[in-house]
Amino acid sequence: MECTLTGVDLNIVPIDSIMRQPQLFNAIRFDSNIYTTEIYTGGTPKILDCTDAWAALDDYVRNMAVPEVENILKEALKVTAPADVEPRIDEALNALTGGSVSAMDYMADVREGCGGPSRGRYEMGQGGDGRAGDPATQ
């Protein structure tokens, strides 16, 4: 959130655009090669500029966190393989949202909201007050 708040403080990122972004992780994106933040994705913390930090965290969520969520949900959904989770979630989300939310985005948002191992100074999904996708802000 450090990078996001810098964008807000500098009046580059309007708060309204953050609150209306349908995908949580995109809502916190602030591209800057000047401002930096510290991220934790396992191992030693890294200090990266905001653009590189977002890219590193996006890669982490897509390649590490989402598969972890799929593995956890495998038993709850009574499917045999983690790869079978996404179609089941897509099916349910299509019924609930008319196809406006993808299973991949949902699982990424769920993982971010858990404050898992990717939390750091550029924190993902902290809080629920007014974040994109929060029914209270719709």
N, C-alpha and C positions, 0 to 999 in steps of 0.2 A: 504494500500500500504506500510505501514511501515515495515511489516514483509517481504513482497516481496522484497523491496529495500535492506533490510538487507541481504537476500539471494543473491541478485545480487552483493552487495558490497563485500561479502565474497567469491565471485566466486563459489558459490554452485549452484546457479540458473543462467544458461546462458540466456541472454536477448533473444537470438534467440528462445529458447524453449518457452518463454513467448509469443513471437509474432506468433509462429506457432501453438500454442494450439487452437484447434477449439472451445473449450468451455471457455468463458471468465472467469468464476469463478474458474475453475481449473487452469487457467493461473496464477492467483495471489497467488496460494497456496504455502506456504513455511512452512514445518513442522519443528518445533523447540520447545523443552521443556525448552530452555534456554532464548530465546528472548521473550519479551512480547509486547503487544499493548493494547490500550484502544478501546473498541467497544461500540456502542450505538445501542441497539435493542429495545428501549423503557424502560422507567424507569431510574434507576440509571446507569451511565456508568460502565463498568466492565473492569478490567485489567486482561487479560488472556495471557497465553503463546500462541505463534503463532499457534500451532497445535489445541489447544482448541478454539481459536478465529475463525479459519477457520471453524471448526465443528459447532460452535454456529451460525455463519453467514450463513452457508450452510443450517442448519435447519431452520433458520429464513426465508431465501429466499424461500425454498421449501414449508414451511407450512404457512407462513404469506403473503409474497410478491406475489407469483405466484397466489394464490387465489384472491388477490386484483386486479391483472392485469386481470384475467379472468372475474371478476365482472365488471370491467370498459369496457372490450371489448365486453361483452355480448350484449350491446345495439348497438354498432357499427356493429357487425356481424349479428344482428337481429336474435339471438337465444334466447330461453326461459330460459335456465338455464346456470349458469357459467360452469358447467361440459360439456356443448356442445361446448365450445370455443376451447378446445384443439384439438378435431377431425377436426374442421374447419381450424384451423391454420396448423395442420399436412397436411391436404389436399393441402393447398396452398403452403406450404414449399416443399412438395414432388414434386409438379409441377415445382417449381422454382429451387430446388437444387438437384433433383433426389434422395431425401430421405437422404441427408447427414446432415440435421439439424432437430432435433426433436422439436416439439412444446414446450415441457417442458423447454428445454435448451433455446429456443428463448425467451420465456416469462421470464425466470430467467434473461437472459441478458438484456432484455428490462427494467425490473424492476431495475436492478443494474445500468444501464445507466441513469436512471432517478434521481439517487442520493436521493432516498427516505429515509424513516426513519431509514434505516439500516446504513446510512453513519456514519463514525467515523474515528478514527485514522487508522484502518484497513479498508480503504475505498474501496467500490466496484464500478467498472465501471467509475472511474473518468477519464476524458479525452477521446480522441478518437485517439490520435496520436500513431499509431503503436500497438494498442492493438489487441489481437487475434480476428480474425473474421472481422477486419476492411478491407474493399475492397482495401484501399490504400496500405496495406502491402502485399496483395496477389500477 
